[in-house]
Amino acid sequence: VWTLGGRTLPTALVGPGRYRGEGAELWVLWVDDGFRTAVVGTPDGAFGWIMDRPGAAAPDRLTAAREMLDFNGYALAR
């Protein structure tokens, strides 16, 4: 189950780090060792984002997360 914008979306695990729900698929691209920062995106590269707990990523984790998006072909300028 994903929660997005206050909505709970039912999802199904379709592979390691791969989730499908409501016609969309989300991939977990990277998570730091402490599970504080994660990079999630759509398989086609159209949409990706960085999630962090408790809300502000440390500079080193933010750099690593951005590098993972870039490495996987996501347009950082968008």
N, CA, C and O atoms as CSV, one atom per row, in Angstrom:
chain,resi,resn,atom,element,x,y,z
A,1,VAL,N,N,0.850,-1.182,0.000
A,1,VAL,CA,C,0.000,0.000,0.000
A,1,VAL,C,C,0.886,1.233,0.000
A,1,VAL,O,O,1.783,1.360,0.834
A,2,TRP,N,N,0.638,2.136,-0.929
A,2,TRP,CA,C,1.330,3.424,-0.980
A,2,TRP,C,C,0.364,4.496,-0.517
A,2,TRP,O,O,-0.833,4.412,-0.792
A,3,THR,N,N,0.860,5.489,0.174
A,3,THR,CA,C,0.063,6.652,0.523
A,3,THR,C,C,0.627,7.836,-0.247
A,3,THR,O,O,1.805,8.165,-0.108
A,4,LEU,N,N,-0.202,8.471,-1.051
A,4,LEU,CA,C,0.226,9.568,-1.903
A,4,LEU,C,C,-0.790,10.693,-1.799
A,4,LEU,O,O,-1.962,10.509,-2.126
A,5,GLY,N,N,-0.346,11.850,-1.348
A,5,GLY,CA,C,-1.239,13.002,-1.228
A,5,GLY,C,C,-2.429,12.733,-0.328
A,5,GLY,O,O,-3.532,13.211,-0.591
A,6,GLY,N,N,-2.211,11.968,0.735
A,6,GLY,CA,C,-3.287,11.651,1.652
A,6,GLY,C,C,-4.189,10.518,1.203
A,6,GLY,O,O,-5.092,10.117,1.936
A,7,ARG,N,N,-3.952,9.991,-0.005
A,7,ARG,CA,C,-4.737,8.866,-0.519
A,7,ARG,C,C,-3.965,7.581,-0.323
A,7,ARG,O,O,-2.751,7.545,-0.521
A,8,THR,N,N,-4.651,6.542,0.059
A,8,THR,CA,C,-4.051,5.219,0.158
A,8,THR,C,C,-4.322,4.475,-1.140
A,8,THR,O,O,-5.470,4.319,-1.558
A,9,LEU,N,N,-3.237,4.015,-1.773
A,9,LEU,CA,C,-3.372,3.329,-3.048
A,9,LEU,C,C,-3.007,1.859,-2.875
A,9,LEU,O,O,-1.889,1.551,-2.462
A,10,PRO,N,N,-3.922,0.950,-3.181
A,10,PRO,CA,C,-3.573,-0.467,-3.104
A,10,PRO,C,C,-2.538,-0.804,-4.170
A,10,PRO,O,O,-2.662,-0.389,-5.322
A,11,THR,N,N,-1.540,-1.541,-3.783
A,11,THR,CA,C,-0.481,-1.927,-4.711
A,11,THR,C,C,-0.174,-3.405,-4.563
A,11,THR,O,O,-0.503,-4.033,-3.556
A,12,ALA,N,N,0.463,-3.942,-5.589
A,12,ALA,CA,C,0.897,-5.338,-5.555
A,12,ALA,C,C,2.397,-5.366,-5.823
A,12,ALA,O,O,2.896,-4.657,-6.697
A,13,LEU,N,N,3.093,-6.177,-5.076
A,13,LEU,CA,C,4.510,-6.395,-5.302
A,13,LEU,C,C,4.648,-7.300,-6.517
A,13,LEU,O,O,4.145,-8.424,-6.513
A,14,VAL,N,N,5.332,-6.814,-7.567
A,14,VAL,CA,C,5.457,-7.600,-8.795
A,14,VAL,C,C,6.895,-8.052,-9.048
A,14,VAL,O,O,7.169,-8.720,-10.045
A,15,GLY,N,N,7.795,-7.698,-8.165
A,15,GLY,CA,C,9.192,-8.090,-8.259
A,15,GLY,C,C,9.973,-7.358,-7.182
A,15,GLY,O,O,9.411,-6.519,-6.480
A,16,PRO,N,N,11.247,-7.656,-7.039
A,16,PRO,CA,C,12.043,-6.965,-6.022
A,16,PRO,C,C,12.057,-5.452,-6.259
A,16,PRO,O,O,12.578,-4.981,-7.270
A,17,GLY,N,N,11.491,-4.707,-5.335
A,17,GLY,CA,C,11.439,-3.253,-5.461
A,17,GLY,C,C,10.524,-2.749,-6.549
A,17,GLY,O,O,10.644,-1.597,-6.965
A,18,ARG,N,N,9.608,-3.580,-7.025
A,18,ARG,CA,C,8.690,-3.225,-8.112
A,18,ARG,C,C,7.251,-3.360,-7.622
A,18,ARG,O,O,6.844,-4.411,-7.128
A,19,TYR,N,N,6.491,-2.276,-7.767
A,19,TYR,CA,C,5.108,-2.250,-7.287
A,19,TYR,C,C,4.196,-1.771,-8.395
A,19,TYR,O,O,4.576,-0.909,-9.188
A,20,ARG,N,N,2.985,-2.326,-8.458
A,20,ARG,CA,C,1.995,-1.922,-9.444
A,20,ARG,C,C,0.692,-1.616,-8.730
A,20,ARG,O,O,0.268,-2.347,-7.835
A,21,GLY,N,N,0.065,-0.525,-9.140
A,21,GLY,CA,C,-1.233,-0.156,-8.578
A,21,GLY,C,C,-1.889,0.916,-9.409
A,21,GLY,O,O,-1.218,1.825,-9.897
A,22,GLU,N,N,-3.181,0.822,-9.574
A,22,GLU,CA,C,-3.981,1.790,-10.330
A,22,GLU,C,C,-3.375,2.103,-11.693
A,22,GLU,O,O,-3.320,3.266,-12.094
A,23,GLY,N,N,-2.920,1.077,-12.406
A,23,GLY,CA,C,-2.421,1.252,-13.754
A,23,GLY,C,C,-1.017,1.819,-13.859
A,23,GLY,O,O,-0.533,2.050,-14.967
A,24,ALA,N,N,-0.356,2.046,-12.745
A,24,ALA,CA,C,0.998,2.582,-12.764
A,24,ALA,C,C,1.948,1.612,-12.084
A,24,ALA,O,O,1.554,0.846,-11.205
A,25,GLU,N,N,3.197,1.657,-12.501
A,25,GLU,CA,C,4.212,0.841,-11.855
A,25,GLU,C,C,5.265,1.765,-11.265
A,25,GLU,O,O,5.669,2.738,-11.901
A,26,LEU,N,N,5.707,1.464,-10.058
A,26,LEU,CA,C,6.736,2.236,-9.374
A,26,LEU,C,C,7.890,1.322,-9.037
A,26,LEU,O,O,7.692,0.189,-8.597
A,27,TRP,N,N,9.100,1.818,-9.244
A,27,TRP,CA,C,10.299,1.067,-8.931
A,27,TRP,C,C,11.072,1.770,-7.828
A,27,TRP,O,O,11.270,2.983,-7.884
A,28,VAL,N,N,11.504,1.028,-6.838
A,28,VAL,CA,C,12.417,1.557,-5.833
A,28,VAL,C,C,13.815,1.394,-6.434
A,28,VAL,O,O,14.289,0.272,-6.615
A,29,LEU,N,N,14.462,2.500,-6.737
A,29,LEU,CA,C,15.753,2.488,-7.414
A,29,LEU,C,C,16.929,2.425,-6.446
A,29,LEU,O,O,17.981,1.878,-6.775
A,30,TRP,N,N,16.751,2.980,-5.265
A,30,TRP,CA,C,17.844,3.041,-4.295
A,30,TRP,C,C,17.295,3.401,-2.922
A,30,TRP,O,O,16.356,4.187,-2.803
A,31,VAL,N,N,17.889,2.823,-1.895
A,31,VAL,CA,C,17.586,3.165,-0.498
A,31,VAL,C,C,18.915,3.193,0.244
A,31,VAL,O,O,19.753,2.316,0.039
A,32,ASP,N,N,19.120,4.195,1.107
A,32,ASP,CA,C,20.369,4.240,1.849
A,32,ASP,C,C,20.377,3.161,2.933
A,32,ASP,O,O,19.340,2.576,3.245
A,33,ASP,N,N,21.549,2.905,3.498
A,33,ASP,CA,C,21.705,1.822,4.477
A,33,ASP,C,C,20.777,1.942,5.671
A,33,ASP,O,O,20.357,0.925,6.225
A,34,GLY,N,N,20.447,3.161,6.082
A,34,GLY,CA,C,19.576,3.359,7.244
A,34,GLY,C,C,18.110,3.486,6.893
A,34,GLY,O,O,17.295,3.774,7.770
A,35,PHE,N,N,17.750,3.281,5.635
A,35,PHE,CA,C,16.365,3.405,5.155
A,35,PHE,C,C,15.777,4.775,5.497
A,35,PHE,O,O,14.600,4.881,5.839
A,36,ARG,N,N,16.606,5.828,5.402
A,36,ARG,CA,C,16.137,7.193,5.645
A,36,ARG,C,C,15.804,7.905,4.347
A,36,ARG,O,O,14.917,8.758,4.312
A,37,THR,N,N,16.513,7.557,3.278
A,37,THR,CA,C,16.328,8.207,1.982
A,37,THR,C,C,16.103,7.133,0.922
A,37,THR,O,O,16.796,6.116,0.899
A,38,ALA,N,N,15.130,7.369,0.048
A,38,ALA,CA,C,14.829,6.422,-1.025
A,38,ALA,C,C,14.622,7.180,-2.326
A,38,ALA,O,O,14.198,8.336,-2.331
A,39,VAL,N,N,14.930,6.507,-3.430
A,39,VAL,CA,C,14.673,7.038,-4.766
A,39,VAL,C,C,13.649,6.109,-5.416
A,39,VAL,O,O,13.858,4.898,-5.489
A,40,VAL,N,N,12.546,6.684,-5.884
A,40,VAL,CA,C,11.454,5.924,-6.487
A,40,VAL,C,C,11.145,6.548,-7.844
A,40,VAL,O,O,11.214,7.767,-7.995
A,41,GLY,N,N,10.808,5.724,-8.824
A,41,GLY,CA,C,10.464,6.267,-10.129
A,41,GLY,C,C,9.619,5.314,-10.938
A,41,GLY,O,O,9.427,4.156,-10.569
A,42,THR,N,N,9.116,5.822,-12.048
A,42,THR,CA,C,8.374,4.999,-12.992
A,42,THR,C,C,9.376,4.323,-13.918
A,42,THR,O,O,10.433,4.892,-14.193
A,43,PRO,N,N,9.070,3.122,-14.408
A,43,PRO,CA,C,10.025,2.394,-15.246
A,43,PRO,C,C,10.400,3.114,-16.542
A,43,PRO,O,O,11.493,2.902,-17.067
A,44,ASP,N,N,9.520,3.953,-17.060
A,44,ASP,CA,C,9.825,4.651,-18.315
A,44,ASP,C,C,10.671,5.907,-18.106
A,44,ASP,O,O,11.047,6.566,-19.076
A,45,GLY,N,N,10.972,6.243,-16.853
A,45,GLY,CA,C,11.802,7.403,-16.556
A,45,GLY,C,C,11.072,8.731,-16.599
A,45,GLY,O,O,11.698,9.782,-16.453
A,46,ALA,N,N,9.753,8.706,-16.797
A,46,ALA,CA,C,8.987,9.939,-16.910
A,46,ALA,C,C,8.840,10.672,-15.575
A,46,ALA,O,O,8.679,11.893,-15.552
A,47,PHE,N,N,8.896,9.935,-14.472
A,47,PHE,CA,C,8.659,10.546,-13.171
A,47,PHE,C,C,9.503,9.839,-12.129
A,47,PHE,O,O,9.464,8.613,-12.027
A,48,GLY,N,N,10.257,10.592,-11.361
A,48,GLY,CA,C,11.043,10.037,-10.276
A,48,GLY,C,C,11.126,11.041,-9.149
A,48,GLY,O,O,11.033,12.248,-9.370
A,49,TRP,N,N,11.299,10.542,-7.947
A,49,TRP,CA,C,11.409,11.459,-6.823
A,49,TRP,C,C,12.250,10.863,-5.714
A,49,TRP,O,O,12.489,9.657,-5.643
A,50,ILE,N,N,12.691,11.779,-4.840
A,50,ILE,CA,C,13.494,11.413,-3.677
A,50,ILE,C,C,12.607,11.571,-2.454
A,50,ILE,O,O,11.993,12.616,-2.241
A,51,MET,N,N,12.552,10.509,-1.653
A,51,MET,CA,C,11.788,10.560,-0.401
A,51,MET,C,C,12.782,10.479,0.752
A,51,MET,O,O,13.783,9.767,0.669
A,52,ASP,N,N,12.502,11.211,1.827
A,52,ASP,CA,C,13.411,11.206,2.961
A,52,ASP,C,C,12.643,11.280,4.273
A,52,ASP,O,O,11.600,11.925,4.375
A,53,ARG,N,N,13.202,10.589,5.288
A,53,ARG,CA,C,12.697,10.709,6.653
A,53,ARG,C,C,13.777,11.389,7.455
A,53,ARG,O,O,14.943,11.048,7.254
A,54,PRO,N,N,13.516,12.258,8.288
A,54,PRO,CA,C,12.245,12.838,8.708
A,54,PRO,C,C,11.766,14.008,7.874
A,54,PRO,O,O,10.837,14.699,8.289
A,55,GLY,N,N,12.352,14.260,6.723
A,55,GLY,CA,C,11.821,15.313,5.872
A,55,GLY,C,C,12.883,16.133,5.168
A,55,GLY,O,O,12.580,16.805,4.183
A,56,ALA,N,N,14.110,16.098,5.640
A,56,ALA,CA,C,15.180,16.845,4.988
A,56,ALA,C,C,16.395,15.932,4.851
A,56,ALA,O,O,16.969,15.491,5.847
A,57,ALA,N,N,16.774,15.661,3.624
A,57,ALA,CA,C,17.890,14.745,3.380
A,57,ALA,C,C,19.211,15.394,3.760
A,57,ALA,O,O,19.416,16.584,3.520
A,58,ALA,N,N,20.096,14.622,4.345
A,58,ALA,CA,C,21.454,15.084,4.593
A,58,ALA,C,C,22.117,15.304,3.231
A,58,ALA,O,O,21.801,14.597,2.274
A,59,PRO,N,N,23.024,16.266,3.130
A,59,PRO,CA,C,23.632,16.567,1.828
A,59,PRO,C,C,24.253,15.356,1.131
A,59,PRO,O,O,24.122,15.227,-0.086
A,60,ASP,N,N,24.917,14.475,1.858
A,60,ASP,CA,C,25.535,13.312,1.210
A,60,ASP,C,C,24.495,12.346,0.669
A,60,ASP,O,O,24.689,11.773,-0.403
A,61,ARG,N,N,23.392,12.151,1.388
A,61,ARG,CA,C,22.341,11.252,0.902
A,61,ARG,C,C,21.602,11.877,-0.275
A,61,ARG,O,O,21.230,11.174,-1.214
A,62,LEU,N,N,21.388,13.178,-0.236
A,62,LEU,CA,C,20.726,13.860,-1.347
A,62,LEU,C,C,21.587,13.767,-2.611
A,62,LEU,O,O,21.060,13.543,-3.701
A,63,THR,N,N,22.895,13.935,-2.476
A,63,THR,CA,C,23.802,13.797,-3.614
A,63,THR,C,C,23.737,12.382,-4.181
A,63,THR,O,O,23.638,12.202,-5.395
A,64,ALA,N,N,23.791,11.383,-3.308
A,64,ALA,CA,C,23.717,9.987,-3.756
A,64,ALA,C,C,22.388,9.709,-4.452
A,64,ALA,O,O,22.358,9.027,-5.476
A,65,ALA,N,N,21.300,10.225,-3.912
A,65,ALA,CA,C,19.976,10.007,-4.502
A,65,ALA,C,C,19.888,10.641,-5.888
A,65,ALA,O,O,19.364,10.028,-6.818
A,66,ARG,N,N,20.393,11.856,-6.027
A,66,ARG,CA,C,20.381,12.522,-7.333
A,66,ARG,C,C,21.246,11.761,-8.333
A,66,ARG,O,O,20.885,11.649,-9.504
A,67,GLU,N,N,22.388,11.237,-7.879
A,67,GLU,CA,C,23.244,10.445,-8.753
A,67,GLU,C,C,22.526,9.186,-9.238
A,67,GLU,O,O,22.706,8.773,-10.384
A,68,MET,N,N,21.719,8.580,-8.377
A,68,MET,CA,C,20.975,7.380,-8.770
A,68,MET,C,C,19.917,7.715,-9.817
A,68,MET,O,O,19.726,6.955,-10.767
A,69,LEU,N,N,19.229,8.844,-9.654
A,69,LEU,CA,C,18.263,9.258,-10.671
A,69,LEU,C,C,18.969,9.506,-12.005
A,69,LEU,O,O,18.494,9.064,-13.051
A,70,ASP,N,N,20.092,10.205,-11.970
A,70,ASP,CA,C,20.847,10.490,-13.187
A,70,ASP,C,C,21.346,9.196,-13.834
A,70,ASP,O,O,21.220,9.019,-15.046
A,71,PHE,N,N,21.908,8.301,-13.035
A,71,PHE,CA,C,22.426,7.023,-13.535
A,71,PHE,C,C,21.339,6.217,-14.235
A,71,PHE,O,O,21.608,5.530,-15.220
A,72,ASN,N,N,20.112,6.300,-13.727
A,72,ASN,CA,C,18.995,5.536,-14.290
A,72,ASN,C,C,18.263,6.286,-15.402
A,72,ASN,O,O,17.214,5.832,-15.860
A,73,GLY,N,N,18.796,7.424,-15.841
A,73,GLY,CA,C,18.249,8.127,-17.002
A,73,GLY,C,C,17.143,9.126,-16.732
A,73,GLY,O,O,16.473,9.562,-17.668
A,74,TYR,N,N,16.932,9.499,-15.486
A,74,TYR,CA,C,15.897,10.474,-15.162
A,74,TYR,C,C,16.451,11.879,-15.403
A,74,TYR,O,O,17.612,12.141,-15.088
A,75,ALA,N,N,15.645,12.781,-15.952
A,75,ALA,CA,C,16.069,14.137,-16.273
A,75,ALA,C,C,16.032,14.991,-15.001
A,75,ALA,O,O,14.960,15.376,-14.534
A,76,LEU,N,N,17.206,15.280,-14.452
A,76,LEU,CA,C,17.272,16.032,-13.203
A,76,LEU,C,C,16.826,17.482,-13.372
A,76,LEU,O,O,16.375,18.106,-12.412
A,77,ALA,N,N,16.946,18.012,-14.562
A,77,ALA,CA,C,16.554,19.411,-14.795
A,77,ALA,C,C,15.051,19.624,-14.662
A,77,ALA,O,O,14.589,20.740,-14.425
A,78,ARG,N,N,14.289,18.532,-14.818
A,78,ARG,CA,C,12.836,18.675,-14.703
A,78,ARG,C,C,12.479,18.695,-13.256
A,78,ARG,O,O,11.303,18.808,-12.912
